[in-house]
Amino acid sequence: PGNAQPQSKMAALPSGEDPPLEPGAAPYGNFPNYSRFHPPEGRLRLLPGGLLRRLFPSAARPLLGFDVGCNSGELSVALYRHLLGLQEGSVSPEQPADEKDLHLLCCDIDPVLIERAQQSSPFPNSISFANLDIMDSSSREPFLSSYLSRFGRSAFDISFCMSVTMWIHLNHGDRGLVEFLTFLSSLCTYLLIEPQPWKCYRAAARRLRKLGRNDFDHFQSLAINGDMAERITQILTRDCTMELVCCFGRTSWDRSLLLFKSNGSNHEDRVLPEQQQ
């Protein structure tokens, strides 16, 4: 399944508005040039080579990945290359024999960014981009079920959530954040997540105010605050039956890359010694 797959019905930007150009005017994190500010290499340098082989040593079938909030796809493509050991510039999905096939489904709330990702993707047969509001259960569940059923699967092997949690939290509140993490954790065996720290919340709210826009509806009432990496870890391990496998370190913009594993998984425990917590 490539980009020719049916698009999901989903919420987009407010009707009649063009994609905003000012960073503060991107209320869902749908920045038009995000990768210029946080290039993919800043995360990839933290991830060990051969990660899929170490997490799924005996998986014979193609692995399925899910990237939530993919923006215009630069990080998704870079992740795909890194996970399969492909060199920059390679457009062949053929990988070394000891690696695994990977099909990556990527979604974002912004249809303009998704269209850009579809047009520029070098791996249209292996990476699919879909316009999807992950918080709209009436859209997400039939769409994701349809995608997974093509592989005879009910869940993804690994999901990626890179600097997305803050936007869910600001737009949907504490309850929305917990709902999002609960849903995402139920959908995969492993979850690689990069939470934004609390200082980013304050900066996002400040940018909106400087532009003369209304504050985020939930910002002033968020009870889940402070050390967001720790708070999200607590939610995932306490409420979502996941365990923290390791922290791969922090990016240069001070965000942790955390790998979680579902306790309900049939996979064996995998230890990543040099980063094990």
N, C-alpha and C positions, 0 to 999 in steps of 0.2 A: 504493500500500500504506500503510495507516494502522495504527491500533492494533488492528484486527481481525485482523492477521496472526497466524499460529500462534506461540505462545510457545515458546522453546527450552527443552529439558530441561537443568537446570543446578543447580549447587551453590548453596545458600542459606546462611543463618546456621545455626549449630549447632542440631541438632534440639531442640525444646522451649524454646528461648530466645526471649524477646521482644527486639525491637530495643533495644539499649542506649541509655541517655540520657546517660551520662557520656561526654565526648569521648574520654577515654582507653580506654573500653571499646568503641571502634569499631575493631577490629583490621584491617579492610579499608578504612578511611577512609570507612565508610558512616555519616557523621554525620547525625543526623536534621534538623538545622537549619543545614547547611553554609553556605548562601548568606547567612545573617545575619552570619557572621564574615568571609567573603570575597565580597562582593557582585559580581555580574557586571560592573558598571560599572568595577571596578578593572582588568579585562582589556580590556574593549571600548574604553576610552579610548585604549589603545595601538595598536589596529588601525586602519589607514587605511580611509576610505570607498572603496567600489568595489573592494574587494580581489578578489572573484571575477572581475570584469571584467578586472582587470589580470593575473590568473593564467591565465584561460581566455578570451582575447579572441575566439577563433574557434569556441568550442564551441556547437553548435546544439542538442544534445540536453539534456535535464535533467541537471544535475550531481548527483552522489551524494556525500553526506557521512556520516562515521561518527564518533560521539562515544563514546569509551571511558570508563567510569566516570562516568556522567552524574548520579549521585545522584538527586535528585528533580526534575531537569529544568529548574530555573530558568536556569542558565547556557546550556543547550542552546537554550532558547526565545529567550533574549536574543541568542545568537550568530546564530540564524536571522534574527531581526529585523534585526540589524546588517548581516549579509552581504547581505540583500536590500533594505536601505534602508527598512525598514518603521518607521513611527512607533510608539512605545509605545502600547498600547491597541488597535492595529489587529489585527483577526482575519482580515483578508483576505490570502491569499498572493499577491495580484496585486502585481507590482512594476513599477518603471519599465521602459520598453522596452529600455533598454541593460543591464539586469541579466539574470541567468539564473535559470531555475527551479532549485530545490534541493529534493531529497528527503534528509532527515536521519534516519539510523538511530542510536539512542542506546541504550546498554546499561549495566547495572550489576549487580553481584553480589547486591544486596539486593532481594528481591521486594517488600518493603513500600515502599521508596522508588520503585520502578518503578510500583507501583500508584498511588501519589500523583501521579507524573508523568503517567500516563495520564489520570487523572481531571481534572487541571488544565490539560492542554495546549490552547492556543487554536488549534492547527494540526494536528488529528488526521489530516488527509489528506496532510500533508507531512512531519510528524515522527512517527516510530515509536519507541516505547520497548519494550525487551525485557529480560527477566531473563536474564542471561548471565554465566557465569564465563569471562572471556576466556582464562584459563589452562587451561581444560579443552578440549583439542583435539578430543575426541570429540563435544563439543557445539557448539563454535564453528564448526568448518569446514563441517559440513553446513548449519548455520543461516545462516551468512553467504553460502555459495554459493547457497542457495535464494533469499535476498533479492536478491542481485546478478543472478541468472538472470532475475528478473522484468523486469529492464531490459535483458536481453541483454548484461550486463557481467560482467567477471571481476575487477574491482577498483573501489575508490572513487576519486573525483577528489581528495578531501581528507579527512584524518582529524584528529581533535582528541583530545589527551591532556592534560587539564588537572589538574595536581596528582594524578597517579595513579601515577607511576613508583615513588615511595617505598613505596607499599603493596604493589606487585608485588615489589619488591626485598626488603622485610622479611619477606614471607610465602613467597617462593620462592627467595631467595638470589641470588648473582651469576649463576648459570646461568639462573635464571628471568628475571632482568631482561634478559639478552642474548637469550634466547628470545623474550620479549615484544616487544622492539624489533625483532628480526629479522622476526617475524611481522607486526607492524604496518606496518613499512616495505614489506613485500612486498605489502601490501594496498591501497596508495594511491599517487597521484602526488605529492601534497603532504602534509606532516605538520606540524601546528602543535602544539607540545609545550611544557608548562610544568613543568619538573622541580622537585621540592622540594630545597632546599639541605640540606646535611648536618646543620645545626643542627636541622632539623625531625625528622630521624631520632632524634637524641638526646632531643628533647622528647617524641616519641611513646613511646619506650622508658621515659622517666621517668614519663610519665602512667600507663602500665601498672603499673609498680612501685608507684606511690603508691596504686593501687587494689588492691594485693595480688595482682595477676595475674602469671602467668609471663611472662617476657620473650619477645620475638619470637624464634622458633627460630634465625634466621640473623643476628641483629643483631651478635653478638660476632665472627662469622667473616667478615664482608663485606670482601673485598679491594678491591672497587670502592667508593671512598669519597672524601672530600675535596670538591673543587669538582665537584658533581654535574652542573651544566650542562655543564661542560667534559668530564667523563667520558662523559656520554650523547652529546654531540656526537662524541666520538672513536669510540664504538661505532657510531653511525649512519653516519658518514662512512667509517670504516675497514672495518667488517664488514657493513654493510647497503647499500652502494652508493647512499648518499644524499649530497647536498651541502647545506651550510648556505647558505640564500638570504639570510636576514637575521635580526637580533634586533630585535624591535619595542620593546625596552626592558624595564624591570622594574616589577612591580606595587608598590604601597605596602607589601606584605608581603614584598618582596625576592625575587621569583621572576621569572625571565626568560621571555619569550615568544619561542620560537625557531621559525622556519619552515624546513623542510627540503624538498628536492625529490629525487625518485628520478632517478638517473642513467640509468635504463633507460626513462625516459618519452619519448614521442613529441612531447610539448609543446615549444614553443620556450622558450629561456631567457627569463625575465622579470626585469627589473631593477626594484627598488624603490629609486630613487636616494637618497632622504633617509635610509633606514635601512640601505642596503647595507653589508655588512661587507667 
